[in-house]
Amino acid sequence: MNVPPREPLFTSLVNVLCEHKHVIEAEELYFKRRDFPVYIETHNMILRGYTKLGWWRKCREFWTLLSSRGSVDGHDRSIRFFREMIDNGCRPNVATYNNILK
């Protein structure tokens, strides 16, 4: 993880909440903390939590929220490639989603 040494407790808390299916609480905590910089790893923890719950709509909402804040610009190429795969009849699998989330 690329998280500075002063942030590991907060990041660990978000991770534990997501692992134990308290993703909404993790997301609320994450966005309440204004001094916490944007880390893609933390976004991935929250997205992974929603996927564990099978809440695909929440995944989409969270991604849209991050996108509107400019937090996912580096993933535009991955998303374009992902959509192109689907348009060409390739069925995504776990490896596909893991690579997009990285």
Phi and psi in radians as a Rosetta constraint file:
Dihedral C 1 N 2 CA 2 C 2 CIRCULARHARMONIC -1.712 0.35
Dihedral N 2 CA 2 C 2 N 3 CIRCULARHARMONIC 0.860 0.35
Dihedral C 2 N 3 CA 3 C 3 CIRCULARHARMONIC -1.830 0.35
Dihedral N 3 CA 3 C 3 N 4 CIRCULARHARMONIC 2.266 0.35
Dihedral C 3 N 4 CA 4 C 4 CIRCULARHARMONIC -1.037 0.35
Dihedral N 4 CA 4 C 4 N 5 CIRCULARHARMONIC 2.724 0.35
Dihedral C 4 N 5 CA 5 C 5 CIRCULARHARMONIC -0.995 0.35
Dihedral N 5 CA 5 C 5 N 6 CIRCULARHARMONIC -0.456 0.35
Dihedral C 5 N 6 CA 6 C 6 CIRCULARHARMONIC -1.383 0.35
Dihedral N 6 CA 6 C 6 N 7 CIRCULARHARMONIC -0.123 0.35
Dihedral C 6 N 7 CA 7 C 7 CIRCULARHARMONIC -1.887 0.35
Dihedral N 7 CA 7 C 7 N 8 CIRCULARHARMONIC -0.022 0.35
Dihedral C 7 N 8 CA 8 C 8 CIRCULARHARMONIC -1.124 0.35
Dihedral N 8 CA 8 C 8 N 9 CIRCULARHARMONIC -0.572 0.35
Dihedral C 8 N 9 CA 9 C 9 CIRCULARHARMONIC -1.153 0.35
Dihedral N 9 CA 9 C 9 N 10 CIRCULARHARMONIC -0.765 0.35
Dihedral C 9 N 10 CA 10 C 10 CIRCULARHARMONIC -1.120 0.35
Dihedral N 10 CA 10 C 10 N 11 CIRCULARHARMONIC -0.793 0.35
Dihedral C 10 N 11 CA 11 C 11 CIRCULARHARMONIC -1.084 0.35
Dihedral N 11 CA 11 C 11 N 12 CIRCULARHARMONIC -0.714 0.35
Dihedral C 11 N 12 CA 12 C 12 CIRCULARHARMONIC -1.109 0.35
Dihedral N 12 CA 12 C 12 N 13 CIRCULARHARMONIC -0.682 0.35
Dihedral C 12 N 13 CA 13 C 13 CIRCULARHARMONIC -1.089 0.35
Dihedral N 13 CA 13 C 13 N 14 CIRCULARHARMONIC -0.802 0.35
Dihedral C 13 N 14 CA 14 C 14 CIRCULARHARMONIC -1.042 0.35
Dihedral N 14 CA 14 C 14 N 15 CIRCULARHARMONIC -0.768 0.35
Dihedral C 14 N 15 CA 15 C 15 CIRCULARHARMONIC -1.081 0.35
Dihedral N 15 CA 15 C 15 N 16 CIRCULARHARMONIC -0.817 0.35
Dihedral C 15 N 16 CA 16 C 16 CIRCULARHARMONIC -1.119 0.35
Dihedral N 16 CA 16 C 16 N 17 CIRCULARHARMONIC -0.743 0.35
Dihedral C 16 N 17 CA 17 C 17 CIRCULARHARMONIC -1.027 0.35
Dihedral N 17 CA 17 C 17 N 18 CIRCULARHARMONIC -0.778 0.35
Dihedral C 17 N 18 CA 18 C 18 CIRCULARHARMONIC -1.164 0.35
Dihedral N 18 CA 18 C 18 N 19 CIRCULARHARMONIC -0.724 0.35
Dihedral C 18 N 19 CA 19 C 19 CIRCULARHARMONIC -1.086 0.35
Dihedral N 19 CA 19 C 19 N 20 CIRCULARHARMONIC -0.533 0.35
Dihedral C 19 N 20 CA 20 C 20 CIRCULARHARMONIC -1.775 0.35
Dihedral N 20 CA 20 C 20 N 21 CIRCULARHARMONIC 0.402 0.35
Dihedral C 20 N 21 CA 21 C 21 CIRCULARHARMONIC 1.118 0.35
Dihedral N 21 CA 21 C 21 N 22 CIRCULARHARMONIC 0.550 0.35
Dihedral C 21 N 22 CA 22 C 22 CIRCULARHARMONIC -1.914 0.35
Dihedral N 22 CA 22 C 22 N 23 CIRCULARHARMONIC 0.940 0.35
Dihedral C 22 N 23 CA 23 C 23 CIRCULARHARMONIC -1.238 0.35
Dihedral N 23 CA 23 C 23 N 24 CIRCULARHARMONIC -0.674 0.35
Dihedral C 23 N 24 CA 24 C 24 CIRCULARHARMONIC -1.065 0.35
Dihedral N 24 CA 24 C 24 N 25 CIRCULARHARMONIC -0.743 0.35
Dihedral C 24 N 25 CA 25 C 25 CIRCULARHARMONIC -1.108 0.35
Dihedral N 25 CA 25 C 25 N 26 CIRCULARHARMONIC -0.711 0.35
Dihedral C 25 N 26 CA 26 C 26 CIRCULARHARMONIC -1.093 0.35
Dihedral N 26 CA 26 C 26 N 27 CIRCULARHARMONIC -0.771 0.35
Dihedral C 26 N 27 CA 27 C 27 CIRCULARHARMONIC -1.122 0.35
Dihedral N 27 CA 27 C 27 N 28 CIRCULARHARMONIC -0.780 0.35
Dihedral C 27 N 28 CA 28 C 28 CIRCULARHARMONIC -1.065 0.35
Dihedral N 28 CA 28 C 28 N 29 CIRCULARHARMONIC -0.773 0.35
Dihedral C 28 N 29 CA 29 C 29 CIRCULARHARMONIC -1.075 0.35
Dihedral N 29 CA 29 C 29 N 30 CIRCULARHARMONIC -0.765 0.35
Dihedral C 29 N 30 CA 30 C 30 CIRCULARHARMONIC -1.059 0.35
Dihedral N 30 CA 30 C 30 N 31 CIRCULARHARMONIC -0.783 0.35
Dihedral C 30 N 31 CA 31 C 31 CIRCULARHARMONIC -1.437 0.35
Dihedral N 31 CA 31 C 31 N 32 CIRCULARHARMONIC -0.285 0.35
Dihedral C 31 N 32 CA 32 C 32 CIRCULARHARMONIC -1.317 0.35
Dihedral N 32 CA 32 C 32 N 33 CIRCULARHARMONIC -0.523 0.35
Dihedral C 32 N 33 CA 33 C 33 CIRCULARHARMONIC -1.436 0.35
Dihedral N 33 CA 33 C 33 N 34 CIRCULARHARMONIC 1.703 0.35
Dihedral C 33 N 34 CA 34 C 34 CIRCULARHARMONIC -1.298 0.35
Dihedral N 34 CA 34 C 34 N 35 CIRCULARHARMONIC -0.430 0.35
Dihedral C 34 N 35 CA 35 C 35 CIRCULARHARMONIC -1.531 0.35
Dihedral N 35 CA 35 C 35 N 36 CIRCULARHARMONIC 0.051 0.35
Dihedral C 35 N 36 CA 36 C 36 CIRCULARHARMONIC -1.520 0.35
Dihedral N 36 CA 36 C 36 N 37 CIRCULARHARMONIC 2.025 0.35
Dihedral C 36 N 37 CA 37 C 37 CIRCULARHARMONIC -1.143 0.35
Dihedral N 37 CA 37 C 37 N 38 CIRCULARHARMONIC 2.872 0.35
Dihedral C 37 N 38 CA 38 C 38 CIRCULARHARMONIC -1.366 0.35
Dihedral N 38 CA 38 C 38 N 39 CIRCULARHARMONIC 2.135 0.35
Dihedral C 38 N 39 CA 39 C 39 CIRCULARHARMONIC -2.230 0.35
Dihedral N 39 CA 39 C 39 N 40 CIRCULARHARMONIC 2.202 0.35
Dihedral C 39 N 40 CA 40 C 40 CIRCULARHARMONIC -1.058 0.35
Dihedral N 40 CA 40 C 40 N 41 CIRCULARHARMONIC -0.533 0.35
Dihedral C 40 N 41 CA 41 C 41 CIRCULARHARMONIC -1.050 0.35
Dihedral N 41 CA 41 C 41 N 42 CIRCULARHARMONIC -0.720 0.35
Dihedral C 41 N 42 CA 42 C 42 CIRCULARHARMONIC -1.191 0.35
Dihedral N 42 CA 42 C 42 N 43 CIRCULARHARMONIC -0.700 0.35
Dihedral C 42 N 43 CA 43 C 43 CIRCULARHARMONIC -1.039 0.35
Dihedral N 43 CA 43 C 43 N 44 CIRCULARHARMONIC -0.747 0.35
Dihedral C 43 N 44 CA 44 C 44 CIRCULARHARMONIC -1.109 0.35
Dihedral N 44 CA 44 C 44 N 45 CIRCULARHARMONIC -0.653 0.35
Dihedral C 44 N 45 CA 45 C 45 CIRCULARHARMONIC -1.046 0.35
Dihedral N 45 CA 45 C 45 N 46 CIRCULARHARMONIC -0.784 0.35
Dihedral C 45 N 46 CA 46 C 46 CIRCULARHARMONIC -1.180 0.35
Dihedral N 46 CA 46 C 46 N 47 CIRCULARHARMONIC -0.774 0.35
Dihedral C 46 N 47 CA 47 C 47 CIRCULARHARMONIC -1.060 0.35
Dihedral N 47 CA 47 C 47 N 48 CIRCULARHARMONIC -0.742 0.35
Dihedral C 47 N 48 CA 48 C 48 CIRCULARHARMONIC -1.086 0.35
Dihedral N 48 CA 48 C 48 N 49 CIRCULARHARMONIC -0.668 0.35
Dihedral C 48 N 49 CA 49 C 49 CIRCULARHARMONIC -1.074 0.35
Dihedral N 49 CA 49 C 49 N 50 CIRCULARHARMONIC -0.766 0.35
Dihedral C 49 N 50 CA 50 C 50 CIRCULARHARMONIC -1.144 0.35
Dihedral N 50 CA 50 C 50 N 51 CIRCULARHARMONIC -0.643 0.35
Dihedral C 50 N 51 CA 51 C 51 CIRCULARHARMONIC -1.189 0.35
Dihedral N 51 CA 51 C 51 N 52 CIRCULARHARMONIC -0.617 0.35
Dihedral C 51 N 52 CA 52 C 52 CIRCULARHARMONIC -1.067 0.35
Dihedral N 52 CA 52 C 52 N 53 CIRCULARHARMONIC -0.588 0.35
Dihedral C 52 N 53 CA 53 C 53 CIRCULARHARMONIC -1.431 0.35
Dihedral N 53 CA 53 C 53 N 54 CIRCULARHARMONIC -0.217 0.35
Dihedral C 53 N 54 CA 54 C 54 CIRCULARHARMONIC 1.339 0.35
Dihedral N 54 CA 54 C 54 N 55 CIRCULARHARMONIC 0.385 0.35
Dihedral C 54 N 55 CA 55 C 55 CIRCULARHARMONIC -1.627 0.35
Dihedral N 55 CA 55 C 55 N 56 CIRCULARHARMONIC 1.321 0.35
Dihedral C 55 N 56 CA 56 C 56 CIRCULARHARMONIC -1.166 0.35
Dihedral N 56 CA 56 C 56 N 57 CIRCULARHARMONIC -0.603 0.35
Dihedral C 56 N 57 CA 57 C 57 CIRCULARHARMONIC -1.119 0.35
Dihedral N 57 CA 57 C 57 N 58 CIRCULARHARMONIC -0.695 0.35
Dihedral C 57 N 58 CA 58 C 58 CIRCULARHARMONIC -1.144 0.35
Dihedral N 58 CA 58 C 58 N 59 CIRCULARHARMONIC -0.636 0.35
Dihedral C 58 N 59 CA 59 C 59 CIRCULARHARMONIC -1.030 0.35
Dihedral N 59 CA 59 C 59 N 60 CIRCULARHARMONIC -0.823 0.35
Dihedral C 59 N 60 CA 60 C 60 CIRCULARHARMONIC -1.099 0.35
Dihedral N 60 CA 60 C 60 N 61 CIRCULARHARMONIC -0.764 0.35
Dihedral C 60 N 61 CA 61 C 61 CIRCULARHARMONIC -1.093 0.35
Dihedral N 61 CA 61 C 61 N 62 CIRCULARHARMONIC -0.756 0.35
Dihedral C 61 N 62 CA 62 C 62 CIRCULARHARMONIC -1.126 0.35
Dihedral N 62 CA 62 C 62 N 63 CIRCULARHARMONIC -0.767 0.35
Dihedral C 62 N 63 CA 63 C 63 CIRCULARHARMONIC -1.075 0.35
Dihedral N 63 CA 63 C 63 N 64 CIRCULARHARMONIC -0.745 0.35
Dihedral C 63 N 64 CA 64 C 64 CIRCULARHARMONIC -1.097 0.35
Dihedral N 64 CA 64 C 64 N 65 CIRCULARHARMONIC -0.732 0.35
Dihedral C 64 N 65 CA 65 C 65 CIRCULARHARMONIC -1.060 0.35
Dihedral N 65 CA 65 C 65 N 66 CIRCULARHARMONIC -0.824 0.35
Dihedral C 65 N 66 CA 66 C 66 CIRCULARHARMONIC -1.099 0.35
Dihedral N 66 CA 66 C 66 N 67 CIRCULARHARMONIC -0.703 0.35
Dihedral C 66 N 67 CA 67 C 67 CIRCULARHARMONIC -1.100 0.35
Dihedral N 67 CA 67 C 67 N 68 CIRCULARHARMONIC -0.727 0.35
Dihedral C 67 N 68 CA 68 C 68 CIRCULARHARMONIC -1.165 0.35
Dihedral N 68 CA 68 C 68 N 69 CIRCULARHARMONIC -0.442 0.35
Dihedral C 68 N 69 CA 69 C 69 CIRCULARHARMONIC -1.577 0.35
Dihedral N 69 CA 69 C 69 N 70 CIRCULARHARMONIC -0.016 0.35
Dihedral C 69 N 70 CA 70 C 70 CIRCULARHARMONIC 1.361 0.35
Dihedral N 70 CA 70 C 70 N 71 CIRCULARHARMONIC 0.376 0.35
Dihedral C 70 N 71 CA 71 C 71 CIRCULARHARMONIC -1.565 0.35
Dihedral N 71 CA 71 C 71 N 72 CIRCULARHARMONIC -0.094 0.35
Dihedral C 71 N 72 CA 72 C 72 CIRCULARHARMONIC -2.183 0.35
Dihedral N 72 CA 72 C 72 N 73 CIRCULARHARMONIC 0.361 0.35
Dihedral C 72 N 73 CA 73 C 73 CIRCULARHARMONIC -0.947 0.35
Dihedral N 73 CA 73 C 73 N 74 CIRCULARHARMONIC -0.688 0.35
Dihedral C 73 N 74 CA 74 C 74 CIRCULARHARMONIC -1.168 0.35
Dihedral N 74 CA 74 C 74 N 75 CIRCULARHARMONIC -0.242 0.35
Dihedral C 74 N 75 CA 75 C 75 CIRCULARHARMONIC -1.669 0.35
Dihedral N 75 CA 75 C 75 N 76 CIRCULARHARMONIC -0.015 0.35
Dihedral C 75 N 76 CA 76 C 76 CIRCULARHARMONIC -0.986 0.35
Dihedral N 76 CA 76 C 76 N 77 CIRCULARHARMONIC -0.741 0.35
Dihedral C 76 N 77 CA 77 C 77 CIRCULARHARMONIC -1.114 0.35
Dihedral N 77 CA 77 C 77 N 78 CIRCULARHARMONIC -0.728 0.35
Dihedral C 77 N 78 CA 78 C 78 CIRCULARHARMONIC -1.095 0.35
Dihedral N 78 CA 78 C 78 N 79 CIRCULARHARMONIC -0.738 0.35
Dihedral C 78 N 79 CA 79 C 79 CIRCULARHARMONIC -1.181 0.35
Dihedral N 79 CA 79 C 79 N 80 CIRCULARHARMONIC -0.722 0.35
Dihedral C 79 N 80 CA 80 C 80 CIRCULARHARMONIC -1.046 0.35
Dihedral N 80 CA 80 C 80 N 81 CIRCULARHARMONIC -0.767 0.35
Dihedral C 80 N 81 CA 81 C 81 CIRCULARHARMONIC -1.119 0.35
Dihedral N 81 CA 81 C 81 N 82 CIRCULARHARMONIC -0.737 0.35
Dihedral C 81 N 82 CA 82 C 82 CIRCULARHARMONIC -1.035 0.35
Dihedral N 82 CA 82 C 82 N 83 CIRCULARHARMONIC -0.841 0.35
Dihedral C 82 N 83 CA 83 C 83 CIRCULARHARMONIC -1.102 0.35
Dihedral N 83 CA 83 C 83 N 84 CIRCULARHARMONIC -0.669 0.35
Dihedral C 83 N 84 CA 84 C 84 CIRCULARHARMONIC -1.108 0.35
Dihedral N 84 CA 84 C 84 N 85 CIRCULARHARMONIC -0.701 0.35
Dihedral C 84 N 85 CA 85 C 85 CIRCULARHARMONIC -1.010 0.35
Dihedral N 85 CA 85 C 85 N 86 CIRCULARHARMONIC -0.861 0.35
Dihedral C 85 N 86 CA 86 C 86 CIRCULARHARMONIC -1.101 0.35
Dihedral N 86 CA 86 C 86 N 87 CIRCULARHARMONIC -0.776 0.35
Dihedral C 86 N 87 CA 87 C 87 CIRCULARHARMONIC -1.038 0.35
Dihedral N 87 CA 87 C 87 N 88 CIRCULARHARMONIC -0.519 0.35
Dihedral C 87 N 88 CA 88 C 88 CIRCULARHARMONIC -1.627 0.35
Dihedral N 88 CA 88 C 88 N 89 CIRCULARHARMONIC 0.170 0.35
Dihedral C 88 N 89 CA 89 C 89 CIRCULARHARMONIC 1.522 0.35
Dihedral N 89 CA 89 C 89 N 90 CIRCULARHARMONIC 0.138 0.35
Dihedral C 89 N 90 CA 90 C 90 CIRCULARHARMONIC -1.437 0.35
Dihedral N 90 CA 90 C 90 N 91 CIRCULARHARMONIC 2.236 0.35
Dihedral C 90 N 91 CA 91 C 91 CIRCULARHARMONIC -1.546 0.35
Dihedral N 91 CA 91 C 91 N 92 CIRCULARHARMONIC 2.139 0.35
Dihedral C 91 N 92 CA 92 C 92 CIRCULARHARMONIC -1.197 0.35
Dihedral N 92 CA 92 C 92 N 93 CIRCULARHARMONIC 2.646 0.35
Dihedral C 92 N 93 CA 93 C 93 CIRCULARHARMONIC -2.273 0.35
Dihedral N 93 CA 93 C 93 N 94 CIRCULARHARMONIC -3.007 0.35
Dihedral C 93 N 94 CA 94 C 94 CIRCULARHARMONIC -1.011 0.35
Dihedral N 94 CA 94 C 94 N 95 CIRCULARHARMONIC -0.735 0.35
Dihedral C 94 N 95 CA 95 C 95 CIRCULARHARMONIC -1.078 0.35
Dihedral N 95 CA 95 C 95 N 96 CIRCULARHARMONIC -0.674 0.35
Dihedral C 95 N 96 CA 96 C 96 CIRCULARHARMONIC -1.059 0.35
Dihedral N 96 CA 96 C 96 N 97 CIRCULARHARMONIC -0.873 0.35
Dihedral C 96 N 97 CA 97 C 97 CIRCULARHARMONIC -1.136 0.35
Dihedral N 97 CA 97 C 97 N 98 CIRCULARHARMONIC -0.680 0.35
Dihedral C 97 N 98 CA 98 C 98 CIRCULARHARMONIC -1.060 0.35
Dihedral N 98 CA 98 C 98 N 99 CIRCULARHARMONIC -0.714 0.35
Dihedral C 98 N 99 CA 99 C 99 CIRCULARHARMONIC -1.186 0.35
Dihedral N 99 CA 99 C 99 N 100 CIRCULARHARMONIC -0.592 0.35
Dihedral C 99 N 100 CA 100 C 100 CIRCULARHARMONIC -1.195 0.35
Dihedral N 100 CA 100 C 100 N 101 CIRCULARHARMONIC -0.670 0.35
Dihedral C 100 N 101 CA 101 C 101 CIRCULARHARMONIC -1.297 0.35
Dihedral N 101 CA 101 C 101 N 102 CIRCULARHARMONIC -0.306 0.35
